[in-house]
Amino acid sequence: MKELTRYLATAILLAGAFGACQPASAQGDGETNRQVLVAAKDGDQQSLLAALQRGGAVDAMNRIGDTALITACKKGDVAMARTLIEHGANVQHASAPGVTPLMAAAYGGFDEIVALLLAHGADPLATDRVGKTAMEYAAGQGQSRVVSQLLDAGIDVNRTYKNDLTALMWAAGYDRADTAQLLLARGANPSLKDNRGMTAKDIAVQTKSARVASLLSAG
């Protein structure tokens, strides 16, 4: 779990400079695209709309590939995310590390944005550069409402991800007891094993996740 811990701590939180932005399309120029990105960072709807009216690209990127929509999702800015989507922002666009808007919102537990993205066609099974999905981010961070939304969107509660880890195993590894309990209530199988032959309980014991270990022992 050490490799996974390091990635959780860094990939989603990459900030990137908002200068030196590059357009995601032929639309806009460097300055108007920069204004789109800065407006999203600042949560400034008026400046965003003005920049778009001047020809700024709604999917302009900063140098790590974050669009304005990804920035809004990281910040949990529902109004900004909605405005960007209404103006054509690509809900599937991923940053350089492969983080999509849905992954960013799932990591932060911003369920209203998650609902908005799913309603506009965001792929809940998209993977980032290390093979992680929105479900893994949500379960690892204990974002139970988002986990529930993703299950409602049709994701199998016992789906296995990279290294044969399940959402329950992700919750177990980070002692997310409420999320683990939700997953169990939705049909998660605690007997499944990862590619090391470890169950969710084994992972909880190994990572000293006492609450989840206790929960799984009681079951």
C-alpha positions, 0 to 999 in steps of 0.5 A: 500500500506504500506506493498507493499512499504516495500516489494518493498524496501527490497526484490529485494535489498537483497544482501546476502553474497557471501561467504558461498555459497552452490551448487545448484547441485552435480556439483562443490565444495564450492570454485569453486562455490564461484568463479562463484558467485564472478565473476558474482558479479564483471562482470568478464567474464574471471573468470566466464568461468575459474570457470565453466571450473574447475567444478563450478556449473552454478546455485551455490547459495549464502546463500539467494539463489541468483544464478549468473544469479540472480546477473547479472539480479540485476546488469543489466549485459547483457553480463554476463546474456547471458553467464550464460544462454548459459552455462545452467543457470536455468532462473526459479531459484528463490532466498529464497524470491522467486525472479526470474531472470525475476523479478530482471531484471523487477524491474531494468528496464533492458529490454534487459535482460528481452527479453533474459530471455523471449526468453529462457522460463522464466515464466512471471507469476511466483510469489515470496513469497508474491505473486508478479510477474515481472509485478507488480515489473515493473509497481510499479517501472515505468519500462514502456519498461518492462511493454510493453515487458510483455504485448507483451509476452501475459499478459492480461493488466487487469490481477488481482494479489494479493489483486485484484490489476492490473498493472494500480493500481500498477503504480497509487500507485507509481505515475508512470504516464508514465507507467499508460499512457502506460497501458491505451493506451494498454487497461487497465480498470481504473474502475476495483476495488481491494479487498478494492473496490478501483479503480486505481484513488482512490489509486492514490488519497490515496497515493498522486500520483498527476500525475496519479490522474490527468491523470485518472481524465482527462480520 
